Amino acid sequence: MVSPGSGNGKFVKGDVTTKEFKIEAKRTDNAHSISFKREWLTKVSHQAFSERRLPAVAIEFGGSDEQFYVLRASEFQLFVALLRE
């Protein structure tokens, strides 16, 4: 589920909810950089906790369909452990 325009900021693409994740999705038309805000992490962490999901921030740069994800270290380490099994 995507909530387009959620937050209505410069880089907002929308919030995404999957079975496992609550994702704060951000996009910029700038192909080189984005100003990252801690409040994005705080917001999605609180929302994810209340929904019993894992939090993440997705970032997409202009001129590319490639997305990058920011996770807390604990979730990243969980994925590393699963990959090593």
N, C-alpha and C positions, 0 to 999 in steps of 0.2 A: 504494500500500500504506500502510495506517495502522496504527500501533502504539498503540492506546488506553492511556492511563494511563502512558505512558512517562515515567519520572521521578517520577510521582505527587506533583506539587506542587500548590499552590493553583490555578494557572491552567492546568495541563496539559490539553491536549485530545488530544495524541498527535503522533507523528512521521509525516510524510508523505514518501513517496519517489515521484518521477515519473522519467521518462526523463531529464529535464534538471536536476531540483532535488532537494535534500534540504531539507525544511522542518521546522522546529521550530514546531509549532502550539500556540498558547496561547489560552486563553479565560478571561474573568472574568465573573462575574455582575454586576459593577459596570458600570453603563451609562455612566460618565463617565471612569474612569481605570484604569490598570494600572501596577503597579510593574515596570519593565523591567530585566532583569538582563543585564549584559555576558556572564555565563557562558552564557546561551542562545546568543549569537552565537559565542562561542568553541567551544562544543560542536558546533553545527551546521556551523561552518566546518571543523572537524577531520573530522567524519563525511563531509561533502560532498567534501572533498579526497581522502579514502581511497576514495571511491566514484566519483570523477571526475564529480561533479555540482556545480551551483551552489548555494550556501547561501542560505537565507532564513528569516525568522521571520514566521509569520502570527499576527495578533492579531485576536480577535473579542470585542467588548464585549457584555455582557448586553442583552437586549431588541432585538437587531439581528442579522440574518444577514449583514450586510456585514463583509467581512474587509479588513484592511490588511496590507501586506507590508513588511518591513524588509530591504533589500538593502545590500550593500557599495557604496560609491560607484563602484567599477570596473564592477560589473554594471549599476548604474543607468545609467551613462554608455554602456554597450554598448547598452542598450535605447533610449536617446535617439538614438544614432547610427543604429540600425536603423529607427526611426520617421522619421528625416529622409531616408532613402534613397528 
